[in-house]
């Protein structure tokens, strides 16, 4: 087999050419062990092969570590993706003054107090056939083939019933009907004296009502015999006193209502009988604390992996197996970028002051995080936390803590002259922007953002290029003149870190991906070199065996001649 390109995905291992049966040593020469000589020669010539194999072992070891690191970074990014927006990071908890209503709050809910009054619950429409109390579920209700017709939502649903159908069979027939299954369902009720057919709407609400319009020839059933034991109705509530009219109510066809107050789901359990309940919504700081701890622990695992791979710290080994480290400028940049993100202020954040406002927390160090700088520590280089400081920060301003971690594509203006309408997530870069615009003749005539010309439309400004692309502003100061100010696009630490790590493991351009590909190519190249070196050594061994076999044969001949001469001389 010839040379294989270093870009090949695999290399076939070299198969030595056997010389068995072709070359042998008789041992009759001069007593010299030529096999040992050949073996020593080959061993001496194998230094380059040993070096190639050692280097290959090292590269394969490092590839395994890098691939594991890449997988772990992707897993960490999944953790970050679940908390990189405010509504995902915020955790809210709602409490109610009584048990007629249960309330669940999600990240979209705002802290505060609400009131709720429940006038009635949403109910399913229920009809029971009261004509006959059947002796059992096995009682036959159809002596011959017939139909049962039920009106639902202005539509007649006709159900075919086979001859010999029992009460239990009729229930199965109704529930198995394609036309009926999403509208109403059947069951059997046993009151202790007999069995009755029950029809119930699948969904509650005033619009989900039914009526039996034809029973065909069903035994013991008639349309008049069906009694509406429970009328379908909507739930009725007032929230925060709305609607104000005494007889006006918010109505829904469910007892689980999630579209009245953003972020809150009201699960109605009973009427409040004219009373008004109080709902308190506040930050669930315990859950937010747990999210932060998860962030810290997952991040430190990645930091430690990079430290071990690059030799910054030594991994405790339980065996004598040799370990290797990676000297990579690109991986050093990855590590230093992570450390920089953790230690720097959040992008687009402004330090708070009483006069100008701003963000109460702008860096992780303000809520209790710090880096372990003790080189003898087991947690050297990792992100540590003063838990008391974090708890104090959450108690002091939970929203500011959440913003520090999870703000995303959030625009704020520091000027009274204009406001941020919107930004484009993933397009508009986080940071601070200088805005300048000119009003002339009662019209907005021009604008720049960070010195670059922006598009003007009416009283709005849109950045069309640069880092600010997608930044959309509304101008409020309309008097003639030239105005300037600043605005900010904020990104929390989770989003900043996630975006950075996405660039590390990107399948095409990721720095870690490129390093792995480089080492894969190097392993393939080493496989080629190992193949050629094994081929060379095999050829050398074959040549040596032939030479020493010839020498052994020649020495054997000389030894035989010497013995003959010795014998002749002794006979004289």
Beta strands, then each sheet from edge to edge (+ up, - down):
strand 1: 92-96
strand 2: 101-105
strand 3: 112-120
strand 4: 126-129
strand 5: 146-152
strand 6: 155-161
strand 7: 184-190
strand 8: 195-201
strand 9: 210-214
strand 10: 226-230
strand 11: 235-239
strand 12: 250-252
strand 13: 256-257
strand 14: 264-268
strand 15: 277-283
strand 16: 369-371
strand 17: 383-385
strand 18: 410-413
strand 19: 418-422
strand 20: 431-440
strand 21: 443-449
strand 22: 452-453
strand 23: 455-457
strand 24: 460-462
strand 25: 472-475
strand 26: 481-490
sheet 1: 1+ 15- 3+ 11- 12+
sheet 2: 2+ 14- 13+
sheet 3: 7+ 8- 4+ 10-
sheet 4: 6+ 5- 9+
sheet 5: 16+ 17-
sheet 6: 18+ 26- 20+ 21- 22+
sheet 7: 19+ 25- 24+ 23-
end
